Amino acid sequence: MEERLQKILSAAGICSRRTAEEYIRDGRVAVNGATARVGDKADPDRDQVTVDGHSLTGETRQVWLMLHKPKGYVTTLEDERGRRTAAGLVEGCGCRVWPVGRLDLNSEGLLLFTNDGAGTNRIIHPSHQMEKEYHVTVSGDVETALPVLRGPMKLDGEPLSPAQVSVLRRDKLGGELAVVIHQGKNRQVRRMCAQAGLEVRRLIRVREGPVRLGELKPGQWRFLTGEEICALKK
């Protein structure tokens, strides 16, 4: 069955669909020896698709793993400013993978990686609205902030889905909150807390959908179990 080349490269774990389009424009992709153009299709079971002269294998093992991203690492595969990347921490997984979603530089916790292009697109699509749970240490008046965080909120002029917010502990400066959201706007939890008059001291993602961070230490990673992968894709 013919498919767009961007989808074939993504499914093979070569790169994202957006990057695949750049590869095609740069003349790096060929089908049966002929240089491909954007919009071309191929049948991966019948046609020989190559990138930089290397043939794609028909059977690429799909890999899913989770990393406990430490603070101070960016989520991009490469960083033009030379900062440390989360991708560098999972280089030993045996194949090229990319992050599913993002965590900002100063945030920590669960970050998924995969070479499954179709799975990535499904999970990050806005219609999927996968639950994400964060434990957030804050300074400020928690009691005043709670009804704001739990009520109707907007970011960038768009309404947010209601968040589930509970208090895990209190301290002299404020406390620690468990915040569950369904969207993934840029720095969403930090910006929500700022609107509610709270300063974020620490933010760690502990769950994405059915996958939990558990006891994984900062900088460590592990492959997802088959059960976790199936639950993630439901």
Buried (B, 14 or more C-beta within 10 A) or exposed (E): EEEBBBBBBBBBBBBBBEBBBEBBEEEBBBBEEEEBEEEBBBEBEEBEBBBEEEEBEEEBEBBBBBBBBBBEBBBBBEBEEEEEBBBEBBEEBEEBBBBBBBBBEEBBBBBBBBBBBBBBBBBBEEEEEBEBBBBBBBBBEBEEBBEBBBEEBEBEEEEBEBBEBEEEEEEEEBBBBBBBBBBBBEBBBBBBBEBBBBEBBEBBBBBBBBBBBEEBEBEEBEBBEEEBBEEBBE
